[in-house]
Structures are given as C-alpha cells and as structure tokens.
Amino acid sequence: MSVSGAVSEIVAERWVERTLAAYPAEILPFLSGEHDRFRNPVGQVIQESLTTLARELLGAMDNRATAPAIDALVRMRAVQDFSPSAALRFIFDLRPVIAEVCGEVTPQLESRIDELALMAFDRYLACREQIASLREKELRVRALSPAR
C-alpha cells in the first residue's frame, strides 16, 4: 500500500491537530506554534512522530521507523496526566482522519492501525511498569536512609 507523499502529509497534519486537541486549551497555541525543539519538546515529538507514523502507515510500514516513533510518543504520554485510554487515543483518532482525507479506511489500513495500537499498548505498559519500579526503588532508598 502506498499513497502519495502529499496525502500522507495532509493526514499527518490533521492527525497532529487532533492529537494536540487533547491538551488543555491554554497551552495549545504554544504546542502548535513553538517550533524550537528545546522550548517545546512535547510539540516536536508529536509533530515528528505522527508525521513518521502517517508516512509509514500509508507507505511501507517499516518497523524500523514506526517503533522509535511509537516509543517516543508513548514514553512522553506515559508520564503526562492522561489516563491509559487517553494516552493511546491518538492511534484511534487516525481512523476518522484517514476517512476524511482518503474517503475510506481500507481493511489493510485497519489492520495496520490495529498493529500500531498493539505496539503502543505494549510500550505504554512497559513504561508504566518502569515508572512504578523507579518509584518503588525511591521509596526503599528513603526508608533505608538515616533520618536527618
């Protein structure tokens, strides 16, 4: 499955807009308008990762490109104030975006989106487990430290 680069750019653009809409309204102008990756790492991760994922989903679907993009997005969202379903909602938001831009979501695209969702779920769970482990270690260190 391969579509034109212009179509994947339009899909990516609209997907970024939908994903950013999940953030509080007062920070949306900053997330979407600030292009300095050091001042706006969240906006840049969303922009770069979703652009890569749109290109791959509508093209070759190379896991060497999709895995790092999913990892970056999910790591970021795992530490933000989102429920698990809200953290991964960006993947499912892709279906209406593709339908809007392309007119339909083919069975092949449905399958690719499902594959992406499963990858994201695995990464999210691994990230949350890592966070829990770090918190547990920190609590143990505090408990074993002499009182000051």
NUBA-986690 format. One record per atom (N, C-alpha, C): residue number from 0; residue in one letter; atom name; x, y, z. Coordinates in steps of 0.001 Angstrom, whole numbers, plus 500000, padded with zeros to 6 digits. Each point is the difference from the previous one (the first is absolute). Layout:
N
SITE pos code site   east  north     up
SITE NUM    A   CA      X      Y      Z
...
This chain:
148
SITE pos code site   east  north     up
SITE   0    M    N 500843 498832 500000
SITE   0    M   CA 499157 501168 500000
SITE   0    M    C 500887 501229 500000
SITE   1    S    N 499773 500854 499073
SITE   1    S   CA 500776 501232 499943
SITE   1    S    C 499123 501107 499438
SITE   2    V    N 499983 501110 500684
SITE   2    V   CA 499275 501171 499517
SITE   2    V    C 501006 501122 499822
SITE   3    S    N 499566 501056 499375
SITE   3    S   CA 500924 501095 499728
SITE   3    S    C 500483 500650 501289
SITE   4    G    N 501176 500598 499907
SITE   4    G   CA 500568 500713 501138
SITE   4    G    C 499116 501147 500441
SITE   5    A    N 499308 500620 499049
SITE   5    A   CA 499110 501120 500332
SITE   5    A    C 498845 499527 500875
SITE   6    V    N 499453 498826 499693
SITE   6    V   CA 498893 499463 500799
SITE   6    V    C 500485 499682 501408
SITE   7    S    N 501159 499373 500135
SITE   7    S   CA 500501 499675 501341
SITE   7    S    C 500309 501269 500791
SITE   8    E    N 500424 501066 499318
SITE   8    E   CA 500241 501280 500685
SITE   8    E    C 498700 500593 500521
SITE   9    I    N 498943 499926 499206
SITE   9    I   CA 498695 500523 500427
SITE   9    I    C 499478 499177 501171
SITE  10    V    N 500115 498684 499903
SITE  10    V   CA 499574 499127 501100
SITE  10    V    C 500788 500344 501260
SITE  11    A    N 501313 500129 499874
SITE  11    A   CA 500844 500319 501157
SITE  11    A    C 499591 501336 500621
SITE  12    E    N 499787 500995 499168
SITE  12    E   CA 499615 501334 500480
SITE  12    E    C 498701 499943 500813
SITE  13    R    N 499007 499321 499461
SITE  13    R   CA 498698 499911 500699
SITE  13    R    C 500089 499114 501239
SITE  14    W    N 500837 498976 499926
SITE  14    W   CA 500192 499117 501151
SITE  14    W    C 500675 500752 501148
SITE  15    V    N 500978 500828 499666
SITE  15    V   CA 500669 500833 501008
SITE  15    V    C 498975 500938 500647
SITE  16    E    N 499169 500637 499191
SITE  16    E   CA 498971 500907 500538
SITE  16    E    C 499083 499272 500977
SITE  17    R    N 499529 498813 499638
SITE  17    R   CA 499106 499221 500876
SITE  17    R    C 500700 499587 501284
SITE  18    T    N 501256 499634 499885
SITE  18    T   CA 500752 499559 501173
SITE  18    T    C 500252 501171 500946
SITE  19    L    N 500360 501133 499448
SITE  19    L   CA 500240 501185 500834
SITE  19    L    C 498724 500475 500685
SITE  20    A    N 498856 499736 499395
SITE  20    A   CA 498721 500424 500581
SITE  20    A    C 499730 499334 501347
SITE  21    A    N 500709 498935 500327
SITE  21    A   CA 499826 499322 501288
SITE  21    A    C 500662 500771 501145
SITE  22    Y    N 500843 500963 499671
SITE  22    Y   CA 500702 500768 501016
SITE  22    Y    C 499151 501209 500407
SITE  23    P    N 500252 500539 501175
SITE  23    P   CA 499218 501166 500451
SITE  23    P    C 500075 501155 499002
SITE  24    A    N 498870 500673 499822
SITE  24    A   CA 499878 501079 499005
SITE  24    A    C 501032 501107 500198
SITE  25    E    N 500356 500283 501244
SITE  25    E   CA 500936 501104 500248
SITE  25    E    C 501418 499723 499517
SITE  26    I    N 500363 498728 499802
SITE  26    I   CA 501357 499726 499503
SITE  26    I    C 500036 499624 498518
SITE  27    L    N 498832 499866 499381
SITE  27    L   CA 499953 499640 498576
SITE  27    L    C 500776 500956 499102
SITE  28    P    N 499851 501326 500169
SITE  28    P   CA 500770 500888 499123
SITE  28    P    C 501508 499766 500106
SITE  29    F    N 500471 499725 501207
SITE  29    F   CA 501424 499737 500171
SITE  29    F    C 500395 498678 499349
SITE  30    L    N 499237 498931 500272
SITE  30    L   CA 500341 498685 499451
SITE  30    L    C 500000 499981 498477
SITE  31    S    N 499057 500708 499410
SITE  31    S   CA 499913 499987 498541
SITE  31    S    C 500818 501105 499338
SITE  32    G    N 500337 501047 500749
SITE  32    G   CA 500673 501142 499384
SITE  32    G    C 501490 500109 500244
SITE  33    E    N 500484 499458 501103
SITE  33    E   CA 501426 500095 500328
SITE  33    E    C 500737 498851 499314
SITE  34    H    N 500937 500344 499114
SITE  34    H   CA 500687 498984 499210
SITE  34    H    C 501418 499699 500479
SITE  35    D    N 500414 500630 501081
SITE  35    D   CA 501313 499721 500574
SITE  35    D    C 499894 498714 500816
SITE  36    R    N 500734 498981 499599
SITE  36    R   CA 499895 498680 500641
SITE  36    R    C 500433 500015 501462
SITE  37    F    N 500805 500977 500399
SITE  37    F   CA 500432 500077 501396
SITE  37    F    C 498976 500729 500869
SITE  38    R    N 499311 500948 499436
SITE  38    R   CA 498955 500723 500739
SITE  38    R    C 498686 499228 499996
SITE  39    N    N 499775 499170 498987
SITE  39    N   CA 498734 499284 499857
SITE  39    N    C 500250 498537 499612
SITE  40    P    N 500602 499220 500899
SITE  40    P   CA 500280 498603 499646
SITE  40    P    C 498732 499181 499778
SITE  41    V    N 498932 500280 500731
SITE  41    V   CA 498753 499244 499838
SITE  41    V    C 499432 500216 498600
SITE  42    G    N 499903 501252 499587
SITE  42    G   CA 499479 500311 498664
SITE  42    G    C 500846 499384 498907
SITE  43    Q    N 501306 500013 500187
SITE  43    Q   CA 500893 499451 498980
SITE  43    Q    C 499901 498481 499922
SITE  44    V    N 499900 499327 501142
SITE  44    V   CA 499861 498540 499988
SITE  44    V    C 498700 499615 499302
SITE  45    I    N 498934 500707 500318
SITE  45    I   CA 498714 499708 499365
SITE  45    I    C 500095 500213 498494
SITE  46    Q    N 500517 501143 499588
SITE  46    Q   CA 500110 500334 498574
SITE  46    Q    C 500856 498980 499252
SITE  47    E    N 501188 499755 500492
SITE  47    E   CA 500934 499110 499304
SITE  47    E    C 499504 498545 499998
SITE  48    S    N 499536 499539 501141
SITE  48    S   CA 499587 498599 500104
SITE  48    S    C 498755 499707 499173
SITE  49    L    N 499000 500873 500071
SITE  49    L   CA 498783 499758 499232
SITE  49    L    C 500247 500128 498499
SITE  50    T    N 500898 500888 499612
SITE  50    T   CA 500348 500120 498581
SITE  50    T    C 500655 498703 499516
SITE  51    T    N 500919 499469 500787
SITE  51    T   CA 500648 498732 499654
SITE  51    T    C 498977 498871 499938
SITE  52    L    N 499134 499925 501007
SITE  52    L   CA 499010 498923 500040
SITE  52    L    C 499018 500091 498831
SITE  53    A    N 499561 501202 499648
SITE  53    A   CA 499080 500153 498860
SITE  53    A    C 500678 499545 498711
SITE  54    R    N 501246 500419 499825
SITE  54    R   CA 500744 499612 498799
SITE  54    R    C 500139 498478 499929
SITE  55    E    N 500331 499373 501112
SITE  55    E   CA 500192 498548 500015
SITE  55    E    C 498684 499238 499872
SITE  56    L    N 498962 500451 500682
SITE  56    L   CA 498701 499325 499901
SITE  56    L    C 499446 500034 498588
SITE  57    L    N 500237 501092 499301
SITE  57    L   CA 499488 500147 498643
SITE  57    L    C 501018 499560 498948
SITE  58    G    N 501154 499527 500475
SITE  58    G   CA 501062 499580 499088
SITE  58    G    C 500481 498594 500304
SITE  59    A    N 501286 499897 500296
SITE  59    A   CA 500645 498696 500150
SITE  59    A    C 499742 499314 501333
SITE  60    M    N 499614 500746 501021
SITE  60    M   CA 499777 499466 501351
SITE  60    M    C 501239 499264 500498
SITE  61    D    N 501111 500719 500021
SITE  61    D   CA 501284 499468 500448
SITE  61    D    C 500098 500139 501516
SITE  62    N    N 500115 498890 500713
SITE  62    N   CA 500078 500031 501464
SITE  62    N    C 501238 500734 500510
SITE  63    R    N 501044 500094 499183
SITE  63    R   CA 501188 500753 500415
SITE  63    R    C 499692 501483 500104
SITE  64    A    N 498964 500447 499330
SITE  64    A   CA 499576 501403 500095
SITE  64    A    C 498843 500164 500983
SITE  65    T    N 499064 499057 500006
SITE  65    T   CA 498824 500149 500866
SITE  65    T    C 500331 499776 501474
SITE  66    A    N 500856 499050 500310
SITE  66    A   CA 500303 499682 501403
SITE  66    A    C 500573 501200 500763
SITE  67    P    N 501008 500706 499463
SITE  67    P   CA 500515 501155 500740
SITE  67    P    C 498971 501138 500117
SITE  68    A    N 499169 500169 498979
SITE  68    A   CA 498978 501055 500053
SITE  68    A    C 498964 499680 501066
SITE  69    I    N 499551 498762 500043
SITE  69    I   CA 499051 499571 501038
SITE  69    I    C 500639 500143 501375
SITE  70    D    N 501242 499556 500129
SITE  70    D   CA 500693 500063 501284
SITE  70    D    C 500077 501437 500514
SITE  71    A    N 500381 500934 499152
SITE  71    A   CA 500128 501398 500424
SITE  71    A    C 498657 500562 500475
SITE  72    L    N 498954 499757 499227
SITE  72    L   CA 498673 500500 500374
SITE  72    L    C 499487 499365 501284
SITE  73    V    N 500107 498698 500090
SITE  73    V   CA 499436 499293 501147
SITE  73    V    C 500784 500306 501268
SITE  74    R    N 501313 500079 499917
SITE  74    R   CA 500808 500368 501178
SITE  74    R    C 499554 501353 500535
SITE  75    M    N 499822 500945 499106
SITE  75    M   CA 499604 501347 500395
SITE  75    M    C 498609 499974 500639
SITE  76    R    N 499062 499319 499375
SITE  76    R   CA 498624 499991 500487
SITE  76    R    C 499842 499155 501266
SITE  77    A    N 500897 499038 500232
SITE  77    A   CA 499928 499167 501199
SITE  77    A    C 500293 500799 501268
SITE  78    V    N 500757 501087 499864
SITE  78    V   CA 500323 500815 501182
SITE  78    V    C 499117 501235 500111
SITE  79    Q    N 499171 500242 499012
SITE  79    Q   CA 499095 501140 500052
SITE  79    Q    C 498725 499607 500742
SITE  80    D    N 499187 500982 500276
SITE  80    D   CA 498788 499792 500791
SITE  80    D    C 498843 499516 499128
SITE  81    F    N 500183 498827 499395
SITE  81    F   CA 498977 499378 499174
SITE  81    F    C 499641 498638 500589
SITE  82    S    N 498747 499614 499856
SITE  82    S   CA 499638 498622 500311
SITE  82    S    C 500616 499132 498898
SITE  83    P    N 500119 498689 500224
SITE  83    P   CA 500556 499146 498944
SITE  83    P    C 499231 500119 498679
SITE  84    S    N 498670 500035 500066
SITE  84    S   CA 499228 500095 498753
SITE  84    S    C 500228 501333 499302
SITE  85    A    N 500092 501072 500764
SITE  85    A   CA 500253 501321 499398
SITE  85    A    C 501422 500089 499445
SITE  86    A    N 500944 499351 500670
SITE  86    A   CA 501396 500028 499545
SITE  86    A    C 500156 499338 498640
SITE  87    L    N 499191 498971 499733
SITE  87    L   CA 500126 499256 498744
SITE  87    L    C 498917 500344 498986
SITE  88    R    N 499124 500913 500338
SITE  88    R   CA 498899 500385 499119
SITE  88    R    C 500491 500523 498646
SITE  89    F    N 501190 500596 499975
SITE  89    F   CA 500514 500572 498757
SITE  89    F    C 500026 498973 498871
SITE  90    I    N 500206 498737 500335
SITE  90    I   CA 500050 498966 498962
SITE  90    I    C 498616 499815 499377
SITE  91    F    N 498994 499933 500837
SITE  91    F   CA 498638 499773 499511
SITE  91    F    C 499425 501237 499313
SITE  92    D    N 500559 501167 500302
SITE  92    D   CA 499602 501230 499307
SITE  92    D    C 500426 499985 498537
SITE  93    L    N 500889 499098 499665
SITE  93    L   CA 500470 499918 498619
SITE  93    L    C 498913 499531 499039
SITE  94    R    N 499116 499120 500452
SITE  94    R   CA 498942 499475 499110
SITE  94    R    C 499134 501124 499412
SITE  95    P    N 499414 500871 500826
SITE  95    P   CA 499183 501060 499404
SITE  95    P    C 500811 500980 499146
SITE  96    V    N 501257 500199 500342
SITE  96    V   CA 500845 500889 499193
SITE  96    V    C 500192 499405 498609
SITE  97    I    N 500330 498726 499944
SITE  97    I   CA 500199 499346 498697
SITE  97    I    C 498697 499988 499208
SITE  98    A    N 498898 499711 500664
SITE  98    A   CA 498703 499987 499311
SITE  98    A    C 499678 501376 499428
SITE  99    E    N 500327 501036 500744
SITE  99    E   CA 499752 501372 499555
SITE  99    E    C 500858 500360 498786
SITE 100    V    N 501262 499612 500041
SITE 100    V   CA 500942 500367 498932
SITE 100    V    C 499870 499081 498788
SITE 101    C    N 499880 498702 500239
SITE 101    C   CA 500025 499020 498904
SITE 101    C    C 498617 499489 499590
SITE 102    G    N 498992 500283 500795
SITE 102    G   CA 498663 499541 499679
SITE 102    G    C 499627 498683 500639
SITE 103    E    N 500986 499173 500335
SITE 103    E   CA 499734 498720 500658
SITE 103    E    C 501257 499509 500696
SITE 104    V    N 499780 499079 500917
SITE 104    V   CA 501108 499320 500667
SITE 104    V    C 499936 498550 499527
SITE 105    T    N 500967 499617 499201
SITE 105    T   CA 500002 498653 499423
SITE 105    T    C 500266 498951 501079
SITE 106    P    N 499630 498756 499746
SITE 106    P   CA 500307 498926 500962
SITE 106    P    C 501496 499899 500302
SITE 107    Q    N 500824 500243 498991
SITE 107    Q   CA 501447 499957 500226
SITE 107    Q    C 500435 501099 500973
SITE 108    L    N 499437 501198 499850
SITE 108    L   CA 500321 501085 500925
SITE 108    L    C 499457 499712 501393
SITE 109    E    N 498807 499433 500076
SITE 109    E   CA 499437 499604 501300
SITE 109    E    C 500963 499062 500715
SITE 110    S    N 500520 499034 499275
SITE 110    S   CA 500931 499031 500565
SITE 110    S    C 501286 500681 500470
SITE 111    R    N 500503 500934 499226
SITE 111    R   CA 501213 500723 500376
SITE 111    R    C 499770 500856 501241
SITE 112    I    N 498858 500645 500076
SITE 112    I   CA 499679 500822 501172
SITE 112    I    C 499889 499111 501241
SITE 113    D    N 499377 498838 499848
SITE 113    D   CA 499905 499061 501119
SITE 113    D    C 501389 499544 500449
SITE 114    E    N 500863 499717 499041
SITE 114    E   CA 501374 499594 500314
SITE 114    E    C 500723 501104 500767
SITE 115    L    N 499816 501218 499555
SITE 115    L   CA 500602 501156 500667
SITE 115    L    C 499451 500145 501418
SITE 116    A    N 498708 499805 500180
SITE 116    A   CA 499379 500101 501324
SITE 116    A    C 500581 498951 500951
SITE 117    L    N 500197 498797 499500
SITE 117    L   CA 500569 498948 500836
SITE 117    L    C 501441 500325 500393
SITE 118    M    N 500776 500522 499056
SITE 118    M   CA 501374 500418 500305
SITE 118    M    C 499993 501080 501077
SITE 119    A    N 499103 500970 499850
SITE 119    A   CA 499927 501112 500938
SITE 119    A    C 499578 499516 501387
SITE 120    F    N 499051 499085 500042
SITE 120    F   CA 499550 499472 501280
SITE 120    F    C 501153 499303 500726
SITE 121    D    N 500761 499176 499282
SITE 121    D   CA 501151 499319 500601
SITE 121    D    C 501009 501001 500538
SITE 122    R    N 500297 501038 499217
SITE 122    R   CA 500967 501021 500435
SITE 122    R    C 499479 500768 501203
SITE 123    Y    N 498714 500348 499969
SITE 123    Y   CA 499411 500757 501105
SITE 123    Y    C 500100 499194 501293
SITE 124    L    N 499637 498737 499934
SITE 124    L   CA 500052 499155 501186
SITE 124    L    C 501435 499887 500507
SITE 125    A    N 500955 499816 499111
SITE 125    A   CA 501409 499914 500405
SITE 125    A    C 500458 501297 500666
SITE 126    C    N 499591 501130 499459
SITE 126    C   CA 500373 501293 500586
SITE 126    C    C 499397 500169 501386
SITE 127    R    N 498736 499666 500146
SITE 127    R   CA 499330 500131 501307
SITE 127    R    C 500629 499054 501023
SITE 128    E    N 500387 498804 499567
SITE 128    E   CA 500683 499071 500907
SITE 128    E    C 501350 500556 500429
SITE 129    Q    N 500707 500627 499073
SITE 129    Q   CA 501292 500601 500321
SITE 129    Q    C 499825 501145 500994
SITE 130    I    N 498986 500817 499812
SITE 130    I   CA 499719 501108 500923
SITE 130    I    C 499683 499446 501392
SITE 131    A    N 499174 498967 500066
SITE 131    A   CA 499650 499395 501290
SITE 131    A    C 501239 499421 500683
SITE 132    S    N 500866 499370 499237
SITE 132    S   CA 501228 499431 500552
SITE 132    S    C 500907 501093 500552
SITE 133    L    N 500131 501094 499268
SITE 133    L   CA 500826 501112 500475
SITE 133    L    C 499434 500608 501276
SITE 134    R    N 498693 500133 500077
SITE 134    R   CA 499362 500538 501217
SITE 134    R    C 500237 499062 501183
SITE 135    E    N 499878 498710 499754
SITE 135    E   CA 500221 499014 501058
SITE 135    E    C 501433 500069 500513
SITE 136    K    N 500960 500099 499086
SITE 136    K   CA 501405 500105 500397
SITE 136    K    C 500237 501265 500805
SITE 137    E    N 499398 501096 499574
SITE 137    E   CA 500151 501265 500714
SITE 137    E    C 499438 499889 501413
SITE 138    L    N 498853 499362 500152
SITE 138    L   CA 499404 499820 501325
SITE 138    L    C 500890 499125 500888
SITE 139    R    N 500588 498951 499428
SITE 139    R   CA 500907 499147 500772
SITE 139    R    C 501220 500769 500468
SITE 140    V    N 500570 500815 499118
SITE 140    V   CA 501167 500790 500348
SITE 140    V    C 499643 500970 501121
SITE 141    R    N 498858 500646 499897
SITE 141    R   CA 499570 500943 501046
SITE 141    R    C 499774 499278 501330
SITE 142    A    N 499425 498812 499939
SITE 142    A   CA 499712 499249 501213
SITE 142    A    C 501281 499527 500690
SITE 143    L    N 501020 499708 499224
SITE 143    L   CA 501258 499501 500550
SITE 143    L    C 500981 501109 500350
SITE 144    S    N 499726 501217 499558
SITE 144    S   CA 500899 501120 500294
SITE 144    S    C 499838 500420 501464
SITE 145    P    N 501115 500337 500632
SITE 145    P   CA 499902 500475 501390
SITE 145    P    C 499231 501327 500051
SITE 146    A    N 499259 500184 501056
SITE 146    A   CA 499223 501236 500178
SITE 146    A    C 500940 501165 500157
SITE 147    R    N 499620 501109 499481
SITE 147    R   CA 500878 501191 500085
SITE 147    R    C 499531 500926 501054
